[in-house]
Amino acid sequence: MDDEQRRQDDWAKDRKNRLPTFTEVLSRRTRPPVDLFMFYLFLQREGAEDILDFWLDVQQHENLCRAYFKDVRKSGRTIREDWPEYWDYARRRGSIYGTVVGLNPHTGTKRSTASTGEMLSDQDRQNLAASGDEKYAARSPSPRMRSVSPGGNTAVNTTEPPRSTTPFSLSGRTPTLFKRASRAPTIIPRSQAITRQDLIASAERIYYRYLSPAGNTPGSTENHEIYLPPALRIHTFPLSSTHEPKSQSEIALMAQIPDMFHSQKEYCYRAMEQDAFPRFLRAKAFGNLTPVSALVRLIAGLVILWIGLAVGFSLIFLDVHPKSKRFFLFIPYTIAILFLVSHQYELDPVLVFLGQSESTPFRTLSIREPYVKKLLLGRAIWVSVLVAACSVALTMIFWAVPGHRL
């Protein structure tokens, strides 16, 4: 724990004057309120958490494949001897496991496009594996997507029902305000050596959870299909974890299992990085309220402001003396304006001064990211000055108006 805390402190010092990157968030190098947990809750409110679930599950699948290759090499055999079909596929088409399986990068072997894994250190990969195992280990068998032909080319299904047009489209989806019930675990116990059937089982779960249409998934009650462009969709999964591949087409397809979802994973990564992540930073690095909490403050602010104005006009038209009693209007006006400005900025200065940020409506956690704390503190001071100025101005106006009894 001490080493982990020191690493977190070192990473925090590196971000002393900047916001974290998406890779740092995924590798669990950031602190609240811009950590992986808060990003998951942010996507959950938009009903788009499945895209992050998919990325984490594919990351876990790739870690499982790496563990299999390492087990083979530890046994004294080469990948070429143990799995010649995959060796040939990786040599011809390229693979993200090139260094693990022993492919020589200087022999002209084709490599896949740059992956997020290549941008991470060994410690980052361990953190990503932990994030997949610890936090998102529970998910229900979910649904939908596409299919790979034995030749390795994806086929486009022209008769499938209409799909979302972007990864974060909410068409046909309901934003989730609260956590879903726990889901079936996706962790494969490491009680024995990993086999190729384990790799098939892992890929099969991912396909039926995220890539297969809900109607094609027996017993499915929820739709977890993620959006992918037609070129990346997988329409069938002909392999089964219940029996070993026997035909030549099944054996050829099995060679694609380790890299099967890598292109889709990279697409999801770029989509989250370019779409959801900037909005997440705007919401959490420049504000500390959830949409529901901000809406409640708007309603409460309008009600309190109406009460304050009603009392103020009553004091004027009843010509209540002494006139100094009108100064008590400062209390409802301050509360009302604080709530209204908090809604406008999605920032509660009182919570910021207490070092708190909302995770879910009316539930808070401590702000521990240094640069975010500095940003929020500056905005909180500005909001406080604005609230004080508006409250004083409104109070003085009602105090200065001469009384006139109707």
N, C-alpha and C positions, 0 to 999 in steps of 0.2 A: 504493500500500500504506500509506503514511503517513496519508493521508486516511481510509482505511478503518479503520486502527487507532485514529485519533482518534475516529471515530464510535463504534467499539465501546467505547472508554473512556468516552465521554460517556453512552452508553446504560447502561453498567455503573454509573456514578455515580447515574443515575436510579433504579436498583434496589438501592441500597445497603442499604435497610432493608425490602425486600419481595421476594417471589418473582416471577418473570416471568409475564406473561399468555400465553395460548395464541396470541394474535395476534403477540406478540413472538417466540415460538418459531418460528412458521411463517415469519415474515419474516426469520429468521436474525439476530436482534438479540441473541441470548443466547449464552452460552459454556458449555462442558462443565462439569458433566455434565447440564445441562438444555437442550441445544441440539437442533436439528432431527434431527441424526444419531442422537443417543441416543434421541429419541422414536421414530424409525423402528425402531431395534433393539428398543425396548420393545414396540412393536406386533408386530414380527416374532416375538418369543418367544411371543406370544399367538396367532400365526397370523392376525393381523388387519391386516397391513401394507397389504393391498389397498385399504382405505378411504382411507389416506393417499396411496397411489399414484394413486387415482382423483381425489382433490382436487387433487393437484399436476398431473396431466395435464389436468384441466379448466381449471385456472389457466393452463396453457400454451396450451390451445385458445383461451381468452379473450384472452390476450396476442396470439395470432396474428390473431384477428379485429380487435383494436385496431390492429395493424400494417397490416392490409388497409385499414381505414377511413382511417388516416392517409396511406397511399400514395395512395388515391383523392383525398383532399383536396389533397395536394401536387401532384397532376397537374393541378389547376385545375378539377376537376369536383366537383360535390356528390354526396352519397350518393343524394339524390333522383333525380338524373340517371343515375347509374351503376347503381343497384339499386333501382328504384321499388317492387318488391314488398316488400323489406325495410323501406324507408322507411315504406310504408303500414302494415306490420305493427307496426313500432316506434311509430308515431304512435298506433295504435289500442290496442295491448296493453301498451306500455311496453317499455323496454329498458335494460339496464345500461350500454349504450354511448351514452346520450343526449347527453352532452356531447361525445363524440368525433364522432358523426355529425352534430352540429349541430342537434339538437332544442332548441327553446326551452323551458326549464323553466317559463316564466311564461305559457305559452299553454294551460295546463290539460291537457297531455299526461299520460296515466297513466304512472306509473313503477312499476317492479317493487319488490318488498319490499327492505328494506335489505340490502345485500350486505356480505360481508367486505371486498370491495374498497373500499367507501366508508369503512371504518374505517382504511384504511392511507394513509400518505403516499406521495408519488412514490418516495421512496427505498425504502420498504417493498415497493412493487410491483416495483421492480427486483430487490430481494433475493429476492422470491418467484419471479420469473422465473428468476433464477440458480439457485435451489434446484431448480427443475424441470428446468433444462437440465443442471446439473452433476452432481447427485447421483442423480437418478432418471431419467436419460435412457435407461437400459437396462431394458427390461421385455419379457416375452414376449407374443406375441399372446394375449390372454386372453379371457375369455368372459363373458358373460351379462347379460341383463337384460330389457329391456322395449321398448315401442315407441310412437311417436307417430303419431297418425292425421293425415291431411292437414288436418283441421279444427283441429288443435292440441290436441285433448283426448286424454289418455292413456287407453288401454283396459286393463282388468283381465282377465288370462287366468285363467279359473277351472279350467283343466285342467292347469296346470303342476305339476310335482312340489313336494313340501313344501320350504319355505325356512327359513332361519334366522329367528328371531323378534326378534333384536336385531342391530345392526350388529357387535357384538363377540361374538356367539354362536359357540362352537367346535364346534357340532354338525356332524359331517361334515368337520371341519377338523382338521389336525394341527399343533399349535404348532411353529414353526420354531426350532430351536436354533442353526442355522448359516445363513449367507447362501445364497440360491439361486444357481444358476448364472446367468451374465449373460443378459439378455434382449434381445430385438430392440429397437433404438433407436426412440424415438418422435419424435425431433427432425426437423423439416422444414428442410433446408438453405436458407439465405436467399441463394442465389446469383442470384436474379432476383426480380422483383416477385411478390408473393403474389396468387394467383388464387382465385376462388370454388371451383374444384376442389380447391385445397389445403385450404380450410375443410371441404369435404365429406370429404376423406381423413382429416383430423384427427378429425372427429366419428365417422367410420366406425371408426377404430381404437379410440376410446374405447368405442363401443357394443359391438364384438365382444370387447373385452378385459374389460370389467367388467359389462356389462348383458345380454349374450346368453347363454342357457343353454349350458353346455359342449357338450351334444349337438348344438346347432345351429351350432357353430363348426367348420368343417373343419380337421382336423389338430390339434385342441386336445388336449393331454395333461394340462393342469392346469385346476383350477377356480378362477377368480379373481372369480366373481360376487360383488358386494357386496350386502348387504341394503338394500332400500328398501321403505318402506311401499307398499301397493298403489296409492295415488293418485299416486305418483311414478314408477312403473315404466313403462318403455318396452319394448314387446313386439316391435316390428319396426323395421327401418331400410330403407325402400324405395329410398333413394338409393344410387348407386354412384359411387365415385371414378374409375371407368374410362370413364364417358361422361357428358356433360352432361345435365341435366334437360330434357325436351322437353314432357311433358304439363303441363296446368295444375295438376294435383294435385302433381306433382313440383316445379314452380316455386314453388307455394305453400308446400310443405314446406321447400324450400331456404331460404326467408325466415326460418325458425325456427332454422336451424343455429347462428347466433351465440349465441342464448340457450337452446339446447336443453337443456343440462345444468346450468343455473344453479341451479334449484330443488333438484336432487339434490345439487349441490355444497354448497349452504347447509345441507341436512339433514345431510350428512356432517360439515360443520364443527361444527354444534351437537352432534352425537352424540359427536365426539371431544372437544370442549370440556367436555361435561358428564359423560362416562363415562371415557374413557381418560386424559385429561389429568390429572385429580385423582389418579388412581392412579399415573401417571407421576411426578408431583411427590412423592408420598409415598415412592415407591421410590428416587428419585434425590436429593431434597433432604433426606431424613431417613435415608438408608442409602446404602451404597456397594458392596453385593454383589449379584450376580445370583442367582436362585433355585438354579441348579445349584451354584454356588460355596458358597452357604449350606448346601445339603444335604450337600455333601462335608465341610464343617466339622462338621456335626452328627454324621456317622458317625465322623469322625476323633476328635472330642471324646469320644464315648461309648467308643470303643476305648481311648483314652489314659486316660480316667478309670477304666475297668475294670482296666487295667494298674496304675495308681497305687494303687487300692484293694487289689488283690491283693498288691502289694509291701508296703503299709502293714500289712495284717493278718498277712502273713508275718513282718514285723519284730516285731509284738506277740506272736504265738503261738510264735515261736522265741526270744523274749526276748533279742534281739540287743543287745549292748553295744559301745560306749557308746550311751546313749540318744539322744545328739545326732545320730546317723546318720539319725534319722527326719526331721530338718529337710530332708534332700534330697528328701523327698516334695513339697516346695513346687514343685519344677520340673514334674513331670507334672501336679500339680493345677492349677497356673497355666495351663499350655498347654491342658489339657482344659476348664477353665472359660472360658478366653478363646474357644475354638472354640464352646462351647455358647452362651455369651452372644452371640457374634457371629451365630450362626444365629438366635437369638431376635430380635435387633434388626436383622438383616440389615445389620450395620455392623461393619467390622473397624477398630478404633482405630489399629492399626499403620499401615494404609494411609492413614487420614485424616491422621495425623501426618506421613506422607510426602507428603501432598497428592495422593493418588491415589484414583480411583474406577473400578470395573470397568465396562467397556463390554460385553464378552462374557466368558464364564467364564474367569477367570485371565488376562485381558488388561485392562490398566488405561490410563487417560489422566489427565492433570493436571486438578485441580479449579480452574477459573478464574473461576467465577461468585462474586462477593464474598459475597453474602448466604448462598448455599448453603455456601460454605466456613465461614462463621461458625456456621451451624446444625450442620454436621457436626462441627466442632471441639468445640462444647459437648456434643454427644451422645457424642463419642469420650472426652472427659474423664469423663463420667458412667459410661460403660461401663468405663473403666479403673479407676475407683474401685471399682465393683461387683466387678470381677474380682479386684482386689487384696484386698478385704475377704473375699470368699468363699474365696480361696486361703489367706489367713492363718488364717481361722477353721478350715478343714478341716485344715490342717497342725497347728495347735495342739491340736485334738481328738486327732489320732493321736499327737502327742507326749505329751500328758498321760495317755493311757491306760496304766496299769501293765502291764509285760510279764508274760506267764505262759506258760511252755513246756509245750506239751501232751505 
